[in-house]
Amino acid sequence: MHVVGLVLHPKRDSAEAVAAVLGWATRRGIQVLGIETEIRRLNCAAIGVTDTELGRRCDLVVSLGGDGTMLRAMRLTDRQRASVLGVNLGKLGFLAEIDVPELAWALSAVDAGEYSIEPRLAVDADVGGRVLTAFNDIALVRFPGEPTAKVSVHASGNPFVSYAADAIVVATPTGSTAYSFSAGGPIVSPTVEGLLVTPAAPHSAYNRGLVLSVDDSLALEILPDSGELAVEVDGQLAARVTAGSRIELEPRPGAARVVRFGRTTFYERARRKLRLTDSPEILVD
């Protein structure tokens, strides 16, 4: 390993974690890069570069923040060789692998090769000839005051179901615990390769979601009496679409690579971080 990159939360205090990475890198003779606009507020020895350069040059990218920071790091490393190590600086940090107190141990484990790489799927959406990429989800969302979102879902080239809802969420397995989960979608292991379609607050007689294989084509058609819809990519407004628009969605396996240490399983993390509890009708000894 020769070059490590830092991706920082724009507001949270990351000084302790940055110092730990820099100290480890100095002892190993590793160059540390940071996005120039992010490291400007820190008095550190990281070399300032552009977003694109960081993604292109690094062998490992350390994300210091929450889930939004982790998603941004994954986008920076999309189609690149770098893996991403998520370090949680916030409260939930569902996507992060470790918390700050574990960082020194984690870097030693990286030295010793005691980790695994988990590939993560992305979804690409063609919106009017513009390709938008998400690692969590792409959602068609009703604007406040506008009519309901009315969307026809086409699977493998054929109409499958039409939803009237507040939003239609197309999630990756990584994003199954985000917007899709809030809308009633299932929790899906990140190692599964597929896409989830989940209606949020559906007004339709059919209100169930759909899981598609990466080999199935998926398209969303905005129906004539639908209101104007926002296209949200990982929670950020990326475009607007109106009746008659058609969005083609394509899953892309292995778009990002995430560092895992195997201390806990995905299901243990999901149960703890989502605070899942058993039914009160079930007696647990």
PEPESUL-V517191 format. One record per residue. RES is the residue in one small letter. D_LAST is the distance of its C-alpha to the last C-alpha in Angstrom with 1 decimal. Layout:
BEGIN
RES D_LAST
RES D_LAST
END
This chain:
BEGIN
m 48.1
h 51.0
v 50.2
v 47.2
g 47.0
l 45.3
v 44.3
l 43.6
h 42.1
p 45.1
k 44.0
r 41.1
d 42.0
s 41.9
a 44.2
e 41.7
a 40.4
v 44.0
a 45.2
a 42.5
v 43.6
l 47.3
g 46.9
w 45.2
a 47.8
t 50.7
r 49.6
r 49.3
g 52.6
i 50.8
q 52.4
v 50.2
l 51.1
g 50.1
i 51.1
e 54.1
t 53.3
e 49.9
i 50.8
r 53.8
r 51.9
l 50.7
n 53.0
c 51.9
a 53.5
a 52.1
i 54.9
g 55.1
v 55.3
t 54.9
d 51.8
t 53.3
e 54.5
l 51.1
g 49.4
r 52.3
r 52.7
c 49.2
d 47.2
l 44.0
v 43.3
v 41.0
s 39.7
l 39.1
g 37.7
g 35.2
d 34.8
g 38.4
t 39.8
m 37.8
l 39.2
r 42.6
a 42.4
m 41.4
r 44.4
l 46.7
t 45.7
d 46.0
r 48.3
q 48.6
r 47.4
a 45.2
s 41.5
v 39.5
l 37.2
g 35.3
v 34.8
n 33.0
l 35.0
g 33.3
k 30.0
l 28.4
g 30.5
f 28.5
l 31.1
a 31.6
e 30.4
i 30.5
d 31.0
v 34.2
p 32.9
e 32.1
l 35.6
a 37.4
w 34.8
a 35.0
l 38.8
s 38.7
a 36.5
v 39.0
d 41.8
a 40.0
g 39.4
e 35.6
y 34.7
s 34.8
i 36.5
e 34.8
p 37.5
r 37.1
l 38.7
a 41.1
v 42.6
d 46.4
a 47.8
d 51.5
v 52.6
g 56.3
g 57.0
r 54.9
v 51.9
l 48.8
t 45.9
a 42.3
f 39.2
n 36.8
d 38.5
i 41.7
a 41.7
l 44.4
v 44.0
r 45.9
f 48.0
p 47.7
g 50.3
e 50.9
p 50.2
t 47.0
a 46.4
k 47.5
v 46.9
s 47.3
v 45.1
h 47.0
a 45.1
s 47.1
g 50.3
n 49.6
p 48.4
f 44.8
v 43.8
s 45.2
y 43.1
a 44.1
a 41.7
d 41.6
a 41.0
i 40.6
v 38.5
v 39.0
a 36.3
t 35.8
p 32.4
t 32.6
g 33.2
s 30.5
t 28.4
a 31.4
y 33.6
s 32.5
f 28.8
s 30.0
a 32.0
g 29.1
g 29.6
p 26.9
i 25.6
v 27.6
s 27.6
p 30.7
t 31.8
v 32.4
e 36.1
g 36.7
l 37.2
l 35.3
v 37.3
t 35.5
p 37.3
a 36.5
a 36.8
p 38.6
h 41.1
s 41.4
a 40.5
y 38.8
n 36.3
r 34.3
g 34.5
l 35.9
v 35.2
l 38.3
s 39.0
v 41.2
d 43.9
d 44.0
s 46.5
l 45.4
a 47.7
l 47.4
e 50.4
i 51.0
l 52.3
p 55.5
d 54.1
s 51.4
g 51.8
e 52.4
l 49.2
a 48.1
v 47.0
e 44.3
v 43.6
d 40.4
g 40.7
q 44.4
l 47.3
a 49.3
a 51.5
r 52.3
v 52.9
t 54.6
a 55.0
g 56.3
s 54.6
r 52.8
i 50.2
e 49.6
l 46.3
e 45.8
p 42.8
r 43.7
p 41.3
g 41.3
a 43.0
a 41.1
r 39.4
v 36.4
v 35.4
r 31.9
f 30.7
g 27.6
r 25.3
t 22.9
t 22.8
f 24.0
y 20.6
e 19.0
r 22.0
a 21.9
r 18.3
r 19.1
k 22.6
l 22.2
r 19.1
l 17.3
t 14.3
d 12.3
s 13.6
p 12.8
e 12.8
i 9.8
l 6.5
v 3.8
d 0.0
END
